[in-house]
Every structure is written in structure tokens, then in C-alpha cells.
Amino acid sequence: MAPTLKRGFPPPGLAKNSKMRYLGSIYAAVAILVITFVLGLYADVRRDDMHARHLGISTRLERIVRLEQELTSLLSGAVLEQKLLRVSRYDTVDEQLTTTVATVAELSRALRLSGDVSVLLELQTGLRQTESRSLRYMRSGNWRRAREVLIEDDYVLAKKIYEITTESVISALREELAQREQEVQLLRQVTHVLRAAALGLLLWVGWRFARRLREDMHEQARLQQEIRGANEKLETTVRERTAELERSNRQLAALSSTDALTGLANRRRFDEVWSEEWQRAARKGEPLALVLIDVDHFKAYNDHYGHQAGDMCLRRVAALLAGEVRRAGELVARYGGEEFVVVLPATDAATARELAERLRRSVEAEAMPHAHSPAASVVTVSVGVAAGQPRHGADAEALLKEADGALYLVKRQGRNQVLLAA
């Protein structure tokens, strides 16, 4: 049996094809807009560059004409008056003319009139050579010969051709400028037409898409109502499972840092707290103390009373220690076997030793029988104490080793004592 479709909605394949057509139209319109934007920008840049280039050429060509006329005036006046002083500015004007012509040649390199400019340069070179000959005669005092050079038919003809060529180049420049401007204007008109077409396409696609969107919104409202109910049920389930998971995680965290037998912090928790307190004390410049406690002759206790009694003994000792260590930040942990450790932040050596003595007396006062202990008839503990001022970069194990060394000396000296590391 063929699957049924909801009324008012096209098949999934058809809907997908419609979306692809919309996307294709949008991509095409955007591509056209981008291309026309780039073309318009290119046209503007070309127009500005062309205008600046042609303006520079036109201005300099007119300057060339003025400089040529000034050179001619200087030479003619000098010959007529036979005064060399009249041509004193010739070199300066000639240098300005040469620079201006070179600039025109550079600016016109990419234009069609570059050939005419080359001809103009050749004519100018010929004129300069003739004028140079006349100048040499002037400087030698041969004014007659200097005048003959300037009125020779070749020089007069070259001068006339140069003037005509200059006028032709200026005229050609204006014509080319007008033609280039027409080309750029045509390109800009094309970009405007393409932009209008792209905008029209975007408007059409937007209208079709908005129409389809309204239809989809009606269907989505119905589906959202169904999904909302399912989500609420799912969220309730997730909250319950999350709370249960958090409780489990807290329990696991507590188990991972708690000694199963005594309920005190375990060795792992001690290592974490010891490192943290060491860094804190080094940062704040506060003292830090450590107390190591060992149950005297615990193996003999176990052998005589049995392991169950030994476990009970350790639990009672742990409870006594925890009862004496009550300040915030202090920690009692089972170090391993029958050994316990106490971390005392912001505690100097004297205070730490007082607390250690109190711990020792508390265990002894509990009067748990220990028939096979050479130290006493009841369960006792030996205590090693170390205190110091942590420094950044110093080894945190050093203070631990000092306490362990003090505990070792206590055991050698008969146990059931407290010793402060030197």
C-alpha cells in the first residue's frame, strides 16, 4: 500500500526540488550582483585612472608648447640683441621641457596615441640638436652663424611640423578620451541593467519563498504542539536521570576519597589536600604543619586479638583522631595500614606539637587493652611532627620526610611519645 501524504503539502521529493530551485535562483542573483559590483568598481577605477592620465598628458602637452615658445623666444631675442645673457635660462627651461616630455611618454605608454608621442619626441630631439649648434655659435661670439642656424629652412620646417604634431596629439587625446568615456559609460549601463535584473529575480524568489514559508509555518505550529508535549516528558525524564547521575557521581567521588575501613580521608585525598595546602601556604606566607601517627605494635595486636578486633581498633583510633581535629581546613587521613596523618594549615611547630600530644593522650586514655605491647598495657600511638614555612618551588615532600624521620626516632626511643622534627 502506497504511503499517504498530508493534504496541502507536496511530496518530499518535490519539496526538495522546489527548495533547490529557490536556492539556485538566489545563488544566480547574488552572483550577478557580485559580478556587476565588481564590473562597476572596475569601470569607476578605469574611468578615474583614464581621466587622471589624460588630464596629466593634456596639461603637460600644453606646458610643452609653452616651454617651446619660451625657448624660441630666448634664442630669437639673444640673436637679435646679440646678448648671451638672454639665453641664461635656456638650460633650466630645456631641463623642465625634457622632464615634461618624459612624463608624457610614460603616461601615454598604454594609449593609442603613444606612437604620436614618440614622433613628437623625435621631432623635439631634432630641434634641440639644432638649437644646441646655435648656442655653441653664440657662446663663441659668432652671432651671424648662430642666426643663420635658427633661420635655416630645415629648422623652420621642423619647428612647424613639431607645432602641428603637438596640436594633432592634443586633438587625438581629446577624441580618445571621449571614446574611452563612452566605453566606460556603456559598461556602467550594462551593470545597471544586470543589477536591476538580479534585484527583480531576488524579489520574485523572496515572494515565492515567503508564500511557501507561510504554508510551512501552519504545519510547523501543529508539529510543535506535538513536539512540545514530547519534549516536556523527555525533559522530566532527563532531569530525573541527571539528578540520579549527580547523586551517583557524588557518592563515587566520596568513595574514591574515603577510606572504606575508618571513614577518614584516604591516601589519595591526602595527597590532593597536601599539595593544595602547600601551594596556599606558599602563596600566603603562612606556616604549615604535618603530624604522622603510627599505632604501636599493631601487628602484635592483630596476631593476638584477630583481624576483626584489629579493624575495630583502627576505627576507634580514627574516631578519636577525628574528634580532636576540628578546625576548618584541617584534615585527618589514613596514610596506610596502621598509620594516620593530620594536615594542619596555618599552624606553627609549637601548636602542632600540642595537638599531637593531645592526640596521643586521647588514644591512651581510651584504654583499649593491648596485652602484647612492650610500650604499655593499652593501645598507644607514636607521633612525629614537622612544621615549616613553604616556599614557591620547594619540594612538598621535604616536610613529609621530616615528620616521617621524627616518627622513626620515636619508635626507636620506646614509642608512645611525640617528637617534633628539628
N, C-alpha and C positions, 0 to 999 in steps of 0.2 A: 504493500500500500504506500502510495507516494505521500511524503510529508506535507502537512498543510501549512499555509503561510498566514500570518496575521493580516487582517483586512486593512488596506490603506498603505501597506509597506511593500516595496518591491523586493524581489528575491535577493539574497545576499550577493550573488554574483553581479546582478545588475546594479545594485547599490555601489559595489566596489568599482565597477566600470564608470559610474557617474562621478564618483569622487576622483578617479584618475583623470577624467576629462576636465573637471574643475581645476585640479592641480596643474594639469598640462596647460590650460589656458592662463592660469596665474603665472606660471613659470615663463610662458611666452611673453606675456605683458611686461613682466618685470625685466626680462632680458631685453625687450625693445626699449624700455625706459632707460636701462643702464647703457645700452649702445648709443641711444640718442643723446644721453647726457654726456657720454664721452665724446661723441662727434661734435656736440655743441661746444664743449670745452675746447676741443681741438680747433674748431673754427674760430673761437674767440682768441685763442692764443695765436693762431696763424694770422688773424686779422691785425692784432696788436703788433705782432712782430713785423709783419709786412708794412704796416703803416709807419712804424718807427724806422724801419730800414729805408723805406722810400723817402721819408721826410729827411733822414740823415743824408741820403745821397743828393736829394734836390737842393738842400741847404748848402752842402759842400760844393756842388756844381756851380751854384751862384757865387759862392765865395771864390771858386777858381777863376770865374770870369772877372770878378773884381780885382783879384790879385794879378791876373794877367794884364788888365788895364793899368794897374798901378806900376807893374814892371815896364810896360811900354812907355808910360808917362815919364818914369825915371830915366830911361835910356834916351828918349827923344829930347827931354829937357837938358840932359847932360851934353848931348851932341850939339844942340842949337846954341847953348850958352858956353860950351867948351869948358865946363867946370866939373871936375871929377867928384867934387863934394856932393853933386846932385845924385850920384848913384851909391852913396854911402849905405843906403838902406836896401840896396839890391839883394845882398846875401840873406838878410833877415826875411824879406818878402819871398825870396826864392825858397828858403827853408820851409816857410809856412805853406807855400804852394805845393812843395814836394810832399809834405806830411798830409795835406788835404787830399791830394791825388791818391796817395797810398791808401788812405781811409776809404775813399770812394771805390777803389779797386777791390778792397776787402769786402765792403758792404754789398757790392754788385756781383760777387762771385757766383751766387746761386740764382741770379736773374738772367733773363734772356738778353738783356742789353749789356752783358759783360763783354761781349765782343766789341761793341761800340766803344765801351770804356777803354778797352785795350788799344783800339785805334787812336783814341784821344790821348792816351799815354805816349804812344809812339810819336804823334804829332808834337806833343809837348816836349819830348826829348829832343826832337829836331830843332825846335825853336830855342831851347836852352843852349844847344851847341852853337847856334848862330850868334846868339846874344853873348855867349862866352867869348867868341872871337872878337866881337865888337868891344867888349870890356877890356880885353888884352890890348887892343889898339889904343883905347882911351888912357889906360894906365901908362902906356909908353909915350903918350903925347901925340900920337898920330890921329888927330881928330878927323882929318879928311877921310882916311881909310875906315875909321870907325863909322862915319856917316854913310859911306858907300855900302858897308856891310848891311846896315839897317834898311837901306832903301833898295837893296837888290831885289830883283823880281822873284827869286826863289823864296826869300824870307817873307816878302809881302804876300805872295801866294799861299805859303804855308800858314801865315798868320790868319788869312781869310778862311782857309779851309778849316783851321782849328776852331775859329769862331762859329762857323757853320755847323761843324761837327758837335760842338758843345750845345748849340741850340737844338740840334737833332736829338741828342741824347736826352736832354731835358724833356722834349716833346714825347719821345718814346717812353720815358719814365712815367709821364702822366697817363699815357694810354695804357701801359701795362698795369699801373696802379688801378685804373678804372676797371680793367678786365679782371684783375685778381679780386677786387671788391665784389664784382658781380658773381664770381665763382663762390666766394665765401658766403655771400648772401643767399645764393641758391642752396648751398649746403645747409645753412641755417633754416631755410624754409622747409627743406625735406625733413629735418629733425623735428620741426614743429608739427608737421603732418603726422609723422610717426608717433610722436608723443600723444597727440590727440587720439590716434587710433588705439594706442596702448591703454590710455585712460578709459576710452569707451569700452574696451574689452574687459578691463577691471571692473567697471560699473556693472556690466552685464553679468559677469561671473559673481559679483557680490550680490546682485539681486536674486540670481538663481540659488546661490548658496544660502541666503537669508530665508528664502522660501522653504528650502529643504530643512533648514535648521529649525524653523517653527514646527514642522511636522515631527522632527525627531524629538523636540522638547516635550510634546504631548506624550509620546511613547516613553520618554525617559522619566517623566513625572510618575507614570504608572509603575514603571520598574523600580524607581527609587522608593516608592511606598513599600513594595515587597522587600526590597533590599534592606530598608531601614529596620523592619521587624527582625530580619535575619541577623543584621549587624548587632542589634541590641541583645539578642540572645547570645551571639558569639562573644560580645564584649563582657557579658556577665560571666560566661564560662572562662574567658581569658583572665578576668580579674580574680576569679576563684583559684584558677590554676597558678596564677602569678603569686598570689598570697601564699598558697601552699608551697610553691617553689622557694619563696623567700624564707619561709619558716624552716624548710629543709636545709637551705643554704646556711642560715644562722646556726642550726643545730650542727651541721657539718663543720662550720668554722669553729664552733665551740669545742667540738670533739677533737678537731685537729690541733687545738692549742691547749687541751686539758689532759692531765694525766688521769688515766682510767681508774687507777687504784686509789689515789689520795684525793682526787678532785682539785688539786692545785694546778697551776700552770705547768706545762711540760717543758722539756729542754728546748724544743723549737720556739715556743713562746718566749722563753727566757732570752734566747739568742736575739730575737727581734727587739724585745724591750731593752736589752742591754745596749744594743747598737744605737737605738733611738735616744736613750738617756745619755749615752756617751756624747753623741753629737749635740744634744741640747745643752749639756753641761759645758762643753767646749765653747758653744756659741754664746751662752750667758755668763760664762766665767764663774760658775758655781762648782762646789765640791761634789764628789760622787763617792759613795761607799758601797762595799760588797761584803756579804757575810756568807761563808761556806760552812755548812753544818753536816756532821757525819755521826750517825748513830753508833755508839761504841759497841764493838764486839757483836755486831748484828748477826754474823754467821753462826756464832755460838748460840745466840738466841733462837735462830731458826732451827738449828740442829736439835736443841733441847725441847723447845715448845711446839715445833712443827711450823710448816709454811703458812697455814691458815692463821695461826697466832702471830706469825711474823708480819703477815699482811695487816692484821688488826693493829699491831704495834705501830706500823708505819702510818696508818690512817690517824691514830691518836696523836702521834708526834706532829703530823701535818696540821691537824686541827689546832693543836697548841700553838704552833708557829703562826698560823693564820690569825689566831686570836690576839697575838701580841703585835702583829704588824698591821696597823690600821690607818696610817696616814695616806692621804691621796697621793698617788704616783708610786707608792712602794709596792713591791711585788715579791711574793713567795712562790718558789717553783721547785719542783722535784728535779734535781740535777741528774740523778741516775742512781739506781739501786737504793741504798740507804742514805744517800747524800741529798741535801737540800741547799738552796741558795736563796739569799734575800738581796734585792736591789734597793738601795736607799738613796734616792736623789736628794740633792741639796743638803747633804749630811756630812759633817766633819768626822775626823777619826775618833774623837772622844765620845761624841754622841753615838756613833756606830758601835763602839765598844760597850757602852752602857746597854744599848738594845741587845747586843749579843749576849751579854751576861744575864739579862732578864730572860732571854730565850732559854739559856742553859738551865737557869734555876726553875723555870716553868716546867721543863721536861722532867727534871729531877724531882720536883715536888709532886708530880703526877704519881710517883711511886709505883710504877709498873715493875713487878718483880723480874729480876734477871739473875738467876741463881749461878750462872756460869760466867759472870762478868768480873774480870780482875779489877775493874775500876771502881765498882760499887755493887751493892746488892739490888739496885734498881736500874732501870734503863736510864742511861745518861747520854749526853752528846758532847762532842768536841767541836770547837768553833774557831775558825780562822777569819780574821777581819783585815780588810785593806781599804784604805781611803786615799784619795788624791784629787788633784786638780787636772781634769782632762785638757789636752791641747789639740788644736787642729793639726792633723797629720800624724798624731801619736797613735801607737798601737793600743787598741782597747783590750787586747789580750794580756797586756802587761799587768794591769791591776788584778785581773783574774788569776794570773800566775802568782802574784804576791799573796793573795788570800789562800791559794792552794798551798803555797810554801808555809804559811803560818799554820794552816791546818795540819800539815805534815809534822811540824815541830811539836804541836800539841800532842799528837799521837805518840811521838817518841818520848815525851815528858810525862806520860802517865794517863792522858785523856781526861775527860770531864773538866775541861778548862777552856778559857777564852784567851786567844793570843792575837795581839794587834801587830801586823807586819811592820817591820822597821822601815 
